């Protein structure tokens, strides 16, 4: 009996982890026969878990939303409280918490009954949090849709608006969501452009239906956070620079966020900043506002722009005096 109960919990966990499973795949994972899988699915239904079955060669099992919650044994009020808390954390841009919250929210909303979804939606719609808002807020429902597509290895279709405002339609194989304190990004393989791309989540408008499923590719980098950081702070800009900052790495990191550039320690008292901007004039303002001593490694044109602006400021002070 204990073995059967443990197998039922394992089966329920597998059904929650993916949108659909074939009978042979479940049997292989559980180490039983397909006939035993069918009996276990019937037991889950008797316990109140809505497991949908699709017959045929391409059929399988899918955990639907229904009257019963997963084995957390949450009552209705507790389920609503957890969902609202996860939505708040997902939308607040709290570093280190947002990504986990989106993943948990995607799992919870998959099995929430309709009556509880309406309660959660009503509460979040008519609540104004007095928190520091992220620079580019994203609808949590979009984040959970993106997270679900990453989890299920399912092709994603969406309308996208780039930094210039131009709108395009994209079909991608989503890999991971990456969040900073201010923004959310989707790292995905662009099917039409046949290359890895990083998309700002607040510019994505999903266009279902999605699919089909795909075999996950090797990601473009082992450290996806660093990959996205370099892309959004340097690669995407026309003007690029390498700056030596005369401050320890920890001190410089308090002035330079991940979206502002990539910092590397050089010595105990200096570090190197690789950054980008729309123009060299904007770059000058960017590095000056760090409030730290620095020197330009490259390009030499940036040194020239700094001298021009220094002379202009000096003349302005002379005229004021």
Beta strands, then each sheet from edge to edge (+ up, - down):
strand 1: 51-54
strand 2: 60-63
strand 3: 155-161
strand 4: 167-179
strand 5: 184-190
strand 6: 195-200
strand 7: 204-206
strand 8: 239-245
strand 9: 262-265
strand 10: 271-277
strand 11: 294-298
sheet 1: 1+ 2-
sheet 2: 6+ 5- 4+ 3- 7+
sheet 3: 9+ 10- 8+ 11-
end
